[in-house]
Amino acid sequence: MQVRALLVEAGRELAAAGVPDALLEARVLAEYALGLNRVQLITEAARDVAQEAIVRMRAAVARRASGEPLAHITGQREFYGRPFRVTPHTLVPRPETELLVEESLQRLPRGGCFADWGTGSGCVGITLAAERPDCRGLLLDYSAEALSVARENACALDVATRLRLIRGDMLRPCLGGNRFDVICSNPPYIAPQEVLDVMPEVRRHEPAQALFSEDNGLRHIRALIAGAGPALKPGGWLLLEHGAGQGAAVREALAQGNFAAITTQHDLAGQERCSLGQKICLVTYQIN
């Protein structure tokens, strides 16, 4: 069987299974299973495929057609232009989370220090370190398996020497006082009662502890707001990704946490996606 025919077969099977962008995903699986890059898939379309590669390709297509995430099959997902290893112990990085990175980069001073709470694959914190070689950071996650993945990604992208990875509970964050210029997080924010609204491949294959939060999806966000105040330097920033309908509640929680300059940024789909606030600088005056 030729490369072209195998791609057509894969695209049809994925489309029949209801996979969005079936042809695009067929090409990604072909790159993974056949060991060809995007150019070779075109220039070598008439090439015969070895039987073991056909078996490998069809197995990958069957996994995707059954609903397994593409990133779990290939073992990686691109984020902010870099490849990140992912496993079932981490969330699959999503394009909308790049907004959290962009907003954090704008507020991270030269030589600054940041923390990424609930780092998962490390895509946010590692990207900050890669984009800003002058800065150092701390990556925190409750999952030892996720931290192992994040450590691999940090080493692969050559930023490990500027990052410290620790295991910790997002609901009881304790990172010391006045240490960070920026704290950012993509925390669990889906309410448990909304589980059936989540895409089946996400709720079946991605870690529930990284998706769901009690108190209408706000328990982790409120804990982070409470813990960020003492950990931030005066004038430092807290940035939180959240659900499209949670902007008003997150802004209210930031205000109750004595943050200033509170605002919400929208993603490319026009949805409220990232809310942020600044730790108030207290100015004291000495009267002679």
NUPATOR-148200 format. One line per field, with one value per residue (C-alpha): residue number from 1; y, x, z. Coordinates in steps of 0.25 Angstrom, whole numbers, plus 2048, in hexadecimal, padded with zeros to 3 digits. Example, Ala and Ser with C-alpha at 12.3 -4.5 7.8 and 13.67 -1.06 7.14 Angstrom:
pos: 1; 2
c2: 7EE; 7FC
c1: 831; 837
c3: 81F; 81D
//
This chain:
pos: 1; 2; 3; 4; 5; 6; 7; 8; 9; 10; 11; 12; 13; 14; 15; 16; 17; 18; 19; 20; 21; 22; 23; 24; 25; 26; 27; 28; 29; 30; 31; 32; 33; 34; 35; 36; 37; 38; 39; 40; 41; 42; 43; 44; 45; 46; 47; 48; 49; 50; 51; 52; 53; 54; 55; 56; 57; 58; 59; 60; 61; 62; 63; 64; 65; 66; 67; 68; 69; 70; 71; 72; 73; 74; 75; 76; 77; 78; 79; 80; 81; 82; 83; 84; 85; 86; 87; 88; 89; 90; 91; 92; 93; 94; 95; 96; 97; 98; 99; 100; 101; 102; 103; 104; 105; 106; 107; 108; 109; 110; 111; 112; 113; 114; 115; 116; 117; 118; 119; 120; 121; 122; 123; 124; 125; 126; 127; 128; 129; 130; 131; 132; 133; 134; 135; 136; 137; 138; 139; 140; 141; 142; 143; 144; 145; 146; 147; 148; 149; 150; 151; 152; 153; 154; 155; 156; 157; 158; 159; 160; 161; 162; 163; 164; 165; 166; 167; 168; 169; 170; 171; 172; 173; 174; 175; 176; 177; 178; 179; 180; 181; 182; 183; 184; 185; 186; 187; 188; 189; 190; 191; 192; 193; 194; 195; 196; 197; 198; 199; 200; 201; 202; 203; 204; 205; 206; 207; 208; 209; 210; 211; 212; 213; 214; 215; 216; 217; 218; 219; 220; 221; 222; 223; 224; 225; 226; 227; 228; 229; 230; 231; 232; 233; 234; 235; 236; 237; 238; 239; 240; 241; 242; 243; 244; 245; 246; 247; 248; 249; 250; 251; 252; 253; 254; 255; 256; 257; 258; 259; 260; 261; 262; 263; 264; 265; 266; 267; 268; 269; 270; 271; 272; 273; 274; 275; 276; 277; 278; 279; 280; 281; 282; 283; 284; 285; 286; 287; 288
c2: 800; 80E; 81A; 821; 815; 813; 822; 821; 815; 81B; 828; 820; 818; 824; 82C; 820; 820; 82F; 834; 843; 847; 838; 83A; 843; 839; 82E; 835; 837; 829; 825; 82E; 826; 818; 819; 822; 82C; 83B; 844; 846; 837; 834; 83C; 839; 82A; 828; 81D; 815; 807; 806; 7FA; 7F0; 7F3; 802; 800; 7F8; 803; 80D; 806; 803; 812; 815; 80B; 812; 820; 81B; 815; 823; 823; 830; 832; 838; 82B; 823; 82B; 82E; 83D; 84A; 857; 863; 871; 86C; 861; 852; 84D; 83F; 83B; 82F; 82B; 831; 83F; 848; 849; 857; 860; 86C; 875; 873; 87B; 887; 885; 884; 891; 899; 893; 897; 8A5; 8A7; 89F; 8A9; 8A7; 89D; 89A; 88D; 886; 87A; 871; 86A; 85D; 85C; 84F; 84D; 85A; 860; 86E; 86F; 869; 872; 87E; 87A; 877; 885; 88C; 886; 891; 88C; 880; 878; 86E; 863; 85D; 851; 847; 83C; 835; 82F; 83D; 843; 838; 83C; 84A; 847; 840; 84B; 855; 84D; 84B; 85A; 85E; 866; 85C; 864; 870; 869; 862; 857; 854; 84B; 853; 855; 860; 861; 863; 86C; 870; 876; 880; 88F; 89A; 890; 891; 89C; 893; 888; 881; 875; 86D; 866; 85C; 865; 85C; 859; 84A; 84C; 850; 843; 83F; 84C; 848; 842; 833; 831; 83B; 836; 827; 829; 836; 837; 83A; 841; 84B; 84E; 84F; 858; 859; 865; 867; 865; 870; 869; 868; 876; 87C; 874; 87A; 888; 886; 880; 88A; 896; 893; 88C; 898; 8A4; 8B1; 8B5; 8A6; 8A0; 894; 88E; 884; 87C; 879; 875; 87E; 880; 883; 890; 898; 88E; 88E; 89D; 89E; 894; 89C; 8A9; 8A2; 89D; 8AC; 8AB; 8B8; 8BB; 8AF; 8AC; 8A0; 89D; 896; 88A; 88A; 884; 891; 889; 88E; 885; 88C; 895; 89C; 8A6; 8AD; 8AC; 8BA; 8C1; 8C7; 8D4; 8D9; 8E7; 8EC; 8F8; 900
c1: 800; 805; 806; 7FB; 7F1; 7F4; 7F1; 7E4; 7E0; 7E4; 7DC; 7CF; 7D0; 7D2; 7C7; 7BD; 7C1; 7BD; 7CB; 7CC; 7D7; 7D8; 7E2; 7EB; 7EB; 7EE; 7FA; 7FF; 7FD; 804; 810; 810; 80E; 816; 821; 81F; 81E; 814; 81C; 81F; 810; 80E; 81B; 81B; 80C; 80E; 818; 815; 813; 819; 80F; 814; 811; 804; 800; 805; 7FE; 7F1; 7F2; 7F4; 7E8; 7DF; 7E4; 7E0; 7D3; 7CF; 7D0; 7DF; 7E5; 7EE; 7F9; 7F9; 7FB; 807; 80C; 80D; 806; 80B; 809; 80E; 816; 81D; 81B; 817; 816; 808; 803; 7F5; 7FB; 7FB; 7F1; 7F3; 7F8; 7ED; 7EF; 7E6; 7F0; 7FA; 7F3; 7F7; 806; 805; 7FE; 809; 814; 80F; 810; 81D; 828; 836; 83D; 830; 82B; 81E; 816; 80D; 803; 7FD; 807; 803; 80C; 813; 80F; 80C; 818; 822; 81D; 81F; 82D; 830; 82B; 832; 840; 843; 838; 836; 82A; 824; 81A; 810; 807; 800; 803; 811; 80E; 80B; 818; 820; 81A; 81D; 82B; 82D; 828; 830; 83D; 839; 837; 844; 83E; 83F; 84A; 841; 835; 832; 827; 820; 814; 809; 7FA; 7F4; 7E9; 7F3; 7FE; 809; 815; 81B; 819; 81C; 824; 81D; 81B; 810; 808; 800; 7F7; 7EE; 7E7; 7DB; 7CF; 7C4; 7B8; 7B6; 7A7; 7AC; 7B3; 7AA; 7AD; 7BB; 7C0; 7C0; 7CE; 7D2; 7CA; 7CE; 7DD; 7E2; 7E4; 7D7; 7DF; 7E4; 7D7; 7CC; 7CB; 7C0; 7B8; 7B3; 7C1; 7C7; 7CD; 7DB; 7DB; 7D6; 7E1; 7EC; 7E7; 7E8; 7F6; 7FC; 7FA; 806; 80E; 80F; 818; 811; 80C; 80D; 802; 7F9; 7F3; 7E9; 7E3; 7D4; 7C7; 7C0; 7B5; 7BD; 7C3; 7BA; 7BC; 7CB; 7CC; 7C3; 7CC; 7D9; 7D2; 7CF; 7DD; 7E2; 7E7; 7E7; 7E8; 7DE; 7DB; 7D7; 7DD; 7D5; 7DA; 7DA; 7CC; 7C8; 7C5; 7CA; 7D6; 7E0; 7DE; 7E9; 7EC; 7F7; 7FC; 7FA; 806; 805; 80C; 80F; 813; 81B; 817; 822
c3: 800; 7FD; 806; 7FF; 800; 80E; 811; 809; 811; 81E; 81B; 818; 824; 82D; 826; 828; 836; 837; 83A; 836; 82C; 828; 81D; 825; 830; 826; 822; 830; 833; 826; 82A; 838; 832; 825; 82A; 81F; 820; 819; 80D; 80B; 80C; 7FF; 7F8; 7FB; 7FA; 7F0; 7F8; 7FD; 80C; 813; 81A; 828; 826; 820; 82C; 835; 82D; 82E; 83D; 83F; 837; 83E; 84C; 847; 841; 84F; 855; 85A; 859; 84E; 857; 860; 853; 84E; 85C; 859; 856; 851; 85A; 857; 84C; 854; 856; 863; 868; 86E; 874; 87B; 888; 881; 87A; 86B; 869; 862; 859; 862; 86E; 865; 86A; 878; 873; 86B; 877; 880; 877; 877; 886; 889; 88C; 887; 890; 896; 89E; 89A; 89F; 897; 8A0; 89B; 890; 88A; 87E; 882; 875; 87B; 885; 87B; 870; 879; 87C; 86E; 869; 875; 877; 881; 88A; 894; 898; 8A1; 89C; 8A6; 8A4; 8AD; 8A3; 8A4; 897; 890; 897; 891; 883; 885; 889; 87C; 874; 87C; 879; 86A; 868; 870; 87B; 887; 88E; 890; 895; 8A2; 8A2; 8AF; 8B3; 8BA; 8BC; 8B4; 8BF; 8CA; 8C3; 8CC; 8C4; 8CE; 8CE; 8C3; 8BA; 8AD; 8A2; 89B; 89F; 894; 894; 88B; 897; 897; 894; 88F; 899; 89B; 898; 88A; 887; 87C; 875; 873; 866; 868; 864; 86E; 87A; 877; 875; 87C; 88B; 892; 89D; 893; 88D; 898; 8A4; 8AF; 8B2; 8A4; 89F; 8A8; 8B4; 8AE; 8A9; 8B6; 8BD; 8B3; 8B5; 8C4; 8C3; 8B9; 8C1; 8CB; 8C0; 8B7; 8B8; 8B9; 8AB; 8A7; 89E; 89F; 892; 892; 886; 888; 881; 877; 881; 88D; 88B; 894; 89F; 89E; 89D; 8AA; 8B1; 8AD; 8B3; 8C0; 8C0; 8C0; 8B2; 8A9; 89A; 898; 88A; 881; 874; 868; 860; 851; 851; 859; 866; 873; 876; 87F; 88B; 893; 89E; 8A4; 8B3; 8B9; 8BD; 8CB; 8CC; 8DA; 8DE; 8E9; 8F0; 8F6
//
